[in-house]
Amino acid sequence: MKQSIFTIVNNAPLTRDVYRMTLTGDTSEITAAGQFVNIKLDGLYLRRPISVCDLLGDNLTLIYKVVGKGTELMSKMTGGKLDLLTGLGNGYDTSLSGDRPLLIGGGVGVPPLYLLAKRLISEGKRVSVILGFNTKSEIFYENEFSSLGADVRVTTADGSYGIKGFVTAALPEEYAYVYTCGPQSMLKAVYDATTTSGQYSFEERMGCGFGACMGCSCKTLYGNKRICKDGPVLKKEEIIWQK
């Protein structure tokens, strides 16, 4: 973990509620796709955790949805600087993927899968991606994943674009491993519908973001783990679903 000051290069909407922010600064602590940063915002006590979408040299891309005071404040920023804690979380392990990994993202669970797809493709893997949204107006990054060379399928719950239904309606016949990120209901559906091992990135409310406050602890097969530090990525075999 490292605290650094980043400069905002660009900040613009991708959809009505989803924004892409590009920053530049010291990215040396970000080593794995699936890690996140924690952003300090003026006037707010708690930092805001945002997953890393892309990384290229000193340039960092974040995609976030406006859901509260913090992200609303971020959406209005047109420049300036931000205080970030970087290199948080464990991220995805690409060494376990096999030759045909399947990436499944729902809503704002999509962004961390973009950097993951880049890295898997750079390792010579044949990547398939399923992106799930509620409706056509909420879709983002379909073209960006396709431009990487991934096989992309899009689902919408209302059938306004792509395959009608949830992400599990678009599962391919062949895949060797699953990487996924999204709301817990989606993760559970993926868990039940897929037949291979995989890695699941969990969304959780966080206090400190680096394991000190224990506020985001969850039970796993191997004992309690902190989503912010021991996660957010858990292996399929260790997940215990809470009733």
N, C-alpha and C positions, 0 to 999 in steps of 0.2 A: 504493500500500500504506500502511496505517495501523495502528498498534498501539493498541488501545482496550480498556477494561474494560467488560464487559457483565454485566448482572444476569440470572440465570436466573428466568424468570417461571413456566415450566411445563415438566415433563419426564415423559412418560408413554408406555407401550408402545402401538404400533399393531398389532403382531403379537407372537409369542413372542420374536423376536430384533430387531425393528425398533422404534425409538423416535423420538418427535418432541419436540424441545426448542425452546421459544420463549424468546428473550432480548430484552432491550432495551438499547440503547446507540447509539453513533455509527455509523450505517450509510452515511455520506456517500460513502465510497469504493466502495461496491457500486453499479455502474452498469449491469451487463448480466446477464441470465439466463445461467447456466452458469458464473459465477465461483464461487470457493470461499473459505472462511476457514480459518485454521490455528490450532488451539486448543492452548494451553499447559496441561498437566495436572501437578499436583503429583507429584513423584517420578519423572517420566518425562522423558528427555532430549529426545526429538524431539516436536515438535508434531504434532497429528493433523489432516489435511486433511479437511474436510467440505463438500460442495457446498451452496450456498444453495438452499433450496426455495421460500421466499417472503419477501417484503419489503413492509412496510407502515409508512411513516414510520420511527420508531426501533425498530420491532419486527421481529425477524429469526427466521425459522423454519428449523431444521435437522432433517433426517431422517437417521438413521444406523443401521447394523446392528452389533450386538455381535459382533465377530470377534476381539478380542484384549484386552490389558490396558487400553489407552486407552479404547476404547469401553465396556468393562465398567465402568470407573470412572465414565464419563459417565452410564451408565444408572442409577447409584445416587445421582446428585445430585438433591436435592429443592429446592435453593435455593442462594444464595450468588452468587459472581461468577466470571467466567472472563476470562482474558487472550486476546484474539483479534487476529490479523493479518487485516485485511479488505481486500477489493478485489483479491484474487489471481486470476490467470488472465485470459484474454482474453474468455471468454464467447461467446455466440452473437450473430451479426449478423442482425437481423430484416429488414434492408432487402433481402435476397436471396431471401426466402421465396416470392414470388409470391402469388396469391390463395388457393391451396389447399395450405398446408403440411401435411406429415405428420410427426407426432412419434412416435418409437419408443423406449420405455424398457424395460429389463430389470432386475428386482430393485431394488437400490439405485441403479440408473441412472435410476430414475423421478423422484426429487425435483427435480433441476434443470429438468426439463421442465415442471413446474407453473408456475413463474414465467414461463418462456418462453411457455407457452400463454396465460397472462393477458395478456402484452404483445402477442402476435400478435392475439388477439381484440380487444384495445383498439384495434388498428390496422385493424380491420375485416376481418381475414382469416377464412376458413372453415377451422377447424382440425380435423383428424382425429388421434386418438391411439390408439396400440397399446401396451398394457401387458402385459409378459410375466412370468410367474412359474412356479415349478415345480409348485405345487399350491395349492388354494383357500385354505388356512390362511395362506399367505404374502401374499395380496393386500392392498394398501392403496392409498388415494387414487383408487379408481375413481369414487366419488361426487363427490369434490372436483373432478375434471376435468369430469365431467358437469355440475356446477353452474355451471361457467364458460361452458357452452354448446358445449363440444367434442363431437364425435362420437367415442365411446369404444368400443374393442374390447379385450377381455381374452383372453389365451391362457394356458393352463396346459399344461405338458409332459405331465402325467398325465391330462388331460382331465376333472379334477374340477370345473372351472368354465369357462364361456365356450367358446372355440374350442380344441379339442385340438391341441397342437403348439407350435411355437416362434413367435416374432413374425412371421416371414415367411409363416406360414400365414394371416395375417389382413390381408394387404396389400389396400387398396382398389383399384378399377379406375382411379380418377382421383386424382392428386396432382401438385403442381407442384414440390415441393422436399421434402427429407428432413432432419429434425433427429433425432439419436439419441444415446443414452448408455447404456452398459452394459458387460458384460464383453467382452473383445476377440473371443471366438468369436462373440458375437452381432453385434458391429459388422461383422465380416467377412462373416457371413451376410447382413446387411442390404445391405452393399456389393455383394455378388454378385447379390442378388435385385431390387434397385431400379434404375430406369432413368434417374432424374434426378440432378442435382447435389445436394449436401447438405453438412451439417456434422456431424462425428463427434466426440463428447467421449470422450476416452480416460482410463481409470483406470490410475494408475501409482503405484508406491511412490515416496515423495518424502522427501528429507532436509530441506532448508531451506524449500522451498515457494515461493521467490521468485527462483530462477534462479542463485544463487551457487555451489551445490555441483556442478552439472552432473550430478547423480545420476539424473535422469529424462530424459536426452537420447534422442532417437530420430531415425532417418533419415527424411527426407521428400524429395520430388522437388526441393525448393528448398534442400536441405542439412539439417544437423542442427538440430533444434529441441528446446527444453526444454519438456516437457509442462506444468510448473508455471507457466511464464512466457509462452512463445510459444503454449502451449495453455491448457487441455486440449483446446480445440476446434480441429480441423484440417478443412480443406475436402477433400471427397472426392477432388478431382483431385490433391492433393499427397501422398496417403497411399501409403506403400510398406509392404506387408505383409511381415513377417519370416518366413522359413521355419523 
